Amino acid sequence: MWVKPQEVLIANALWETEQSTEYFLLQHRKGHGNSKGISSLLVGTMDSIFDTKPPPFRILHQTPHSEVYYLIACSLYKQDIVNDWDWLNENIMGTLKSFDKEDDVTDFVTCKIESIIAAKQDQVEIEDEDTKDFKTTSEKFHRLFHFPLEEKLVNYYSCSYWKKFPRQGWMYLSLNYLCFHSYILGNDTKLCIRWSEIKNLEKSNSLIFPDSIKITTREGEYYFNMFLKKSETFALMDQLIDLAMKRLIDESKKFNEDKDLLYKLSKNVPKKASFLKRDLDARAHSEAYRLMFRLPASEKLDGSIDCTLLTPYNKRHVIGRLFLSQNFICFESRVKSLVSLVIPLRDVKLVEKTQNNSSTMSLDKAIIVSTKNEVNNSNFLFAQISDRDFLVEKLSELLARTPHTSHPPGLLRTPSSTTKHAGDAPLTEEENIYKWKVQPPLMVLFPLSSIPEVLKKQQAKEKEWELHFNEYGRGISMYRTTEVAQLVLYGIPDTLRMEIWMSFSGAINEKATHPGYYHSLVDQALQQRSTANDEIERDLHRSLPEHPAFQNPIGIDALRRILCAYALRNPNIGYCQAMNIVASVLLIYCSEEEAFWLLAALCENLLPDYYNTRVVGAVVDQGVLDNLTREYLPSLHTKLDSLGMIHIISLSWFLTIFLSVMPYESAVNVIDCFFYDGAKVIFQVALMVLKLNQEKLIECRDEGEACQVLANFLMGIYNDEGRGAVRNKEYDKQKKTISVKNLIYEAYTEYGFLTTGHIERLRLKHRLRVVQELEDNSERNVIRSVSGDEFFTKEELQELLSIIREELLSQQRHLFYKNESSSQQPYEAYKVDFEYFKILFAALSPWGKGDQAEQLAARLFRLLDAKQEGFLNFRELVTALGLTCSVDPTLRLTLLFILHLPPLLTLFDIQTSPHFEIDADIASDAAEFFNNIEQSVALDSLTLLPESSSPTAGGSVFNSQLSVDNYSNQKSSTSSKDTSSSSFEARILSNLRNIILSKESRCNLKSLPKMTQPYFIALWKTLYDLFQTQPFDQEANDSITHSCALLFKLGDVGRQFFVKREDSCDSLGFESSETSPDKNGNPCIVGDIEWYITVEQFLASTLNTPPFVDFFSKKVTLTENIESLKGKRFHRFNSLSVPAAIKV
């Protein structure tokens, strides 16, 4: 690469000259390559530690009488610098000889190099993603670890890695890997760990490893210390591990760079060297922002600025911070929980500056935001904005891109008696066809008999809330203060629950931005059949069956619609038991569409991953509760841990938000707080329940007694004010324990210090543990299901499974966290395609070393691909390797015989295959023997196999170039193939597969078809090819030749008996022979086959030949070959996208 000429005063310090001319020097840096001198080791160590390693090759320009050199080119690779050197010799050297003055020579060279650089810069579009220094480091990262360019570096840090002694070097963090490199006095250390392999990440401060970061994987522990930015490094590692775990849980959560950051209008934001680091930091800030204000998952924080907010209810200016995103303006006070505000940009009517008033500093640099909602507090005043003009410019930019609603959003108020939501449009024609309409809250359609005392308290609460609305505003843009938190704490009146739940949960934002979405979703869901819909149908009548709404088709149909619609919206979750209980309670208080959006907010934002197949989120939160109990109730934790019930008691609590363990009228108060304060509420309430029962639980003798104590307490929680819409029939007989109002108040008082951020950090820690435990269980199940085949030991299977898993992860293919049918076997989650099978076959099997290894691999793959889907599951893969590595010689030779029978091998393949060339080490008589045989068989005169024996599309599922080409050529002549031909061939393959896999294969050998001469020649060529990989032995070669000659004689002997022998029409031999239908449509033999051998003859001859017995009796151990494969994979990416973990 040409560089702008720079002066170099000392040319040979730290550099060695390789070539030189009168005007140029080509040099490489000491310490680069295999040089072992002391100076080279010192230079290499210095460059590695201080990260000052320049490109190792360079070209200098110097005139004979000058002491100043000029750097004109440098490169990371020798070939590039050699190309530049050759260009100088061909294009510049001749011209330089025509100059008389040395100064003119230097001026010409520098001008020429600068013009080349300028011309290239005009042609190349420069992207402002990463800094120049970071790009250089990224190139070094890819060069050191041989990663493809798709594996992008996020950031790098100087640190020390402890392995017997500290090794100072550099840690490289990419999207999928943690890598470390150190070069100390010639000792090159490399470490590569995939994020998804990490089981624990923590800060450590032990005596041996002070102030370090400890990483635990399946293979061991790793310690890193001496960080210059330890907190930043740990936070980034935490974030990358969390991304890896989320991708394992949900394959749809792939990382895509946010290119909008490149064009984002920003100010006072320090630019980081790495674009990916900027992206990840922006994601972390956006996630914290969304959690703080309960915003949609797609919302991205644009920026924030300090300011004050005028609060009209007390006429004060509250200091805080204004946050801006593409759809919202938010404010949070500096004093925690004093006031917060959310303003959707879709409601903003006007943003204007106020005139600066020097006499009133509190109104200096202020803006007024006016909204379309003219009910209350429609104007919001923000002041003391340090960069007001820039903020207004940003707001103008965002408002220009914001789609505004056609009418101001009305208040979400429960209608009194209508059967249709007041805001709903008239039924469309499509709705009339399917005869459904959005239902109002079911408590309106199916009211319970009123209780005067309860009604009076409900009305009193409504008045309190109305007064609050008048003072603090209403809807999503109300001023959220401690006063509203107090009102929520004491319970929301039934008629206001829908409005307040929608506002505080953020579901109102999703509904407002997706008009008509629910209707179209229901229409689609009602027309399709799915497993989720069937499961929903079974659970409909188990949902709140005591309430009259769910004893009526109206309530049942509404519940069916929202559950089926959500299953269609989020197929990764579909439907999970417990969703029906939550949804039925939502329908009691909310209109049907609002209930749907609340369910979506709960499943996707508030309780992520709770309702997938393995309820991963709930299991993670069990770990969080266990952690909190250990910290704040240590003696109780010890007792519960000894009883083994901490994980038993909490699952139902979390999945249904206490609805399944408390009376409904009490649990809805917990849901009130849950929608207002988020998931931390369920932990606060759970801890309070445990604390109130601590003494009784410690005295329990077994888990059954402890569970009964908790069940009695929870069912005794009462709510005198909440029996309006739902009520417990056994209320009067209920053994009361505590008022739900008091329970929640005590939970907030005792554990109010728990924050959403604290819960999220604990979730991250336990998500890592839970995902790894699920993966370990999955792998154990796979090993258990395959080990019974007895091909390999459990240790070898574990090693094999680990590299398969690594490959699947590198391809970003999903493993086990998906909605699998209950009938699916564990090993079916791990599948390899032909490209990777070919690599494994070549590396692990003794049959994979010769020139014909790829053809053998293709036929074996096709034989064992039972579903003909283009993949081998893990059991089929183990079978393929086991049949060639560990079974007895008889079975291996039988498999080799089968792999040379049609339809696995056709005459078309034989004719179009390259001529077999025998290695020079093979005896000349063997070569002559084969030449004579090939001359005696007029292959060109033989007809191809009939259509039924040619490869089908289902068979050509692999990427073998030979097989694909053959199939493509043959397909042109077999385009009229019908379904019966395909099934005929599939039946033959199935029969061959059953023979080789049968435990009584010796008894089934007679059902194998006979092998004709062309196929036998191909078989014997394969045998010669296999033996070329062995050390040459003339005696062994003579034995092989003799065995081949004997089998040819046997084939000639059998010729005279073939016509007399009649095969059963049902035999596999008849099906596999070359046949064509007679005039009645029945298959018959075409012509006379003059030569054949049977599998018994083949086995009898080969098993009496010592070289064959020795070769096919060797049992191959996978462990060593797998370790070798891991090392090779590190250097090869034409077939694999990313390397395995390496420890050097």
Secondary structure as UniProt FT lines:
FT   STRAND          2..8
FT   TURN            13..14
FT   STRAND          15..20
FT   STRAND          24..29
FT   TURN            30..31
FT   TURN            33..34
FT   HELIX           38..50
FT   STRAND          57..61
FT   TURN            64..65
FT   STRAND          69..75
FT   HELIX           78..91
FT   HELIX           93..96
FT   TURN            97..98
FT   HELIX           102..123
FT   HELIX           132..145
FT   TURN            149..150
FT   STRAND          153..162
FT   STRAND          166..174
FT   STRAND          177..184
FT   TURN            185..186
FT   STRAND          187..194
FT   HELIX           195..197
FT   STRAND          198..204
FT   TURN            210..211
FT   STRAND          212..217
FT   TURN            218..219
FT   STRAND          220..225
FT   HELIX           230..249
FT   TURN            251..252
FT   HELIX           260..263
FT   HELIX           275..293
FT   TURN            297..298
FT   STRAND          301..311
FT   TURN            312..315
FT   STRAND          316..325
FT   STRAND          328..333
FT   TURN            336..337
FT   STRAND          340..344
FT   HELIX           345..347
FT   STRAND          348..353
FT   TURN            358..359
FT   HELIX           361..363
FT   TURN            364..365
FT   STRAND          367..371
FT   STRAND          379..383
FT   TURN            386..387
FT   HELIX           388..400
FT   TURN            422..423
FT   HELIX           429..434
FT   HELIX           442..445
FT   HELIX           452..472
FT   HELIX           475..477
FT   HELIX           482..489
FT   HELIX           494..496
FT   HELIX           497..505
FT   HELIX           507..513
FT   TURN            515..516
FT   HELIX           517..527
FT   HELIX           531..539
FT   HELIX           540..542
FT   TURN            545..546
FT   HELIX           548..551
FT   HELIX           553..569
FT   TURN            571..573
FT   TURN            577..578
FT   HELIX           579..589
FT   HELIX           592..601
FT   HELIX           602..606
FT   TURN            608..611
FT   TURN            613..614
FT   HELIX           616..632
FT   HELIX           634..643
FT   HELIX           646..655
FT   TURN            656..661
FT   HELIX           664..677
FT   HELIX           680..692
FT   HELIX           694..699
FT   HELIX           703..715
FT   STRAND          717..718
FT   TURN            720..721
FT   TURN            723..725
FT   TURN            729..733
FT   STRAND          738..739
FT   HELIX           740..751
FT   TURN            752..753
FT   HELIX           756..787
FT   TURN            788..789
FT   HELIX           794..810
FT   TURN            811..812
FT   TURN            822..823
FT   HELIX           826..829
FT   STRAND          831..832
FT   HELIX           834..844
FT   HELIX           846..848
FT   TURN            851..852
FT   HELIX           853..864
FT   TURN            866..867
FT   STRAND          872..873
FT   HELIX           874..885
FT   HELIX           889..898
FT   TURN            899..900
FT   TURN            902..904
FT   HELIX           907..912
FT   TURN            920..921
FT   HELIX           924..936
FT   HELIX           939..941
FT   HELIX           947..949
FT   TURN            953..955
FT   HELIX           961..971
FT   TURN            972..973
FT   TURN            975..976
FT   HELIX           979..997
FT   TURN            999..1004
FT   HELIX           1005..1007
FT   STRAND          1011..1012
FT   HELIX           1013..1027
FT   TURN            1028..1029
FT   HELIX           1034..1058
FT   TURN            1059..1060
FT   TURN            1065..1066
FT   HELIX           1068..1072
FT   STRAND          1075..1077
FT   TURN            1079..1080
FT   STRAND          1083..1085
FT   STRAND          1092..1093
FT   HELIX           1095..1102
FT   TURN            1103..1104
FT   HELIX           1106..1113
FT   HELIX           1118..1129
FT   TURN            1130..1131
//
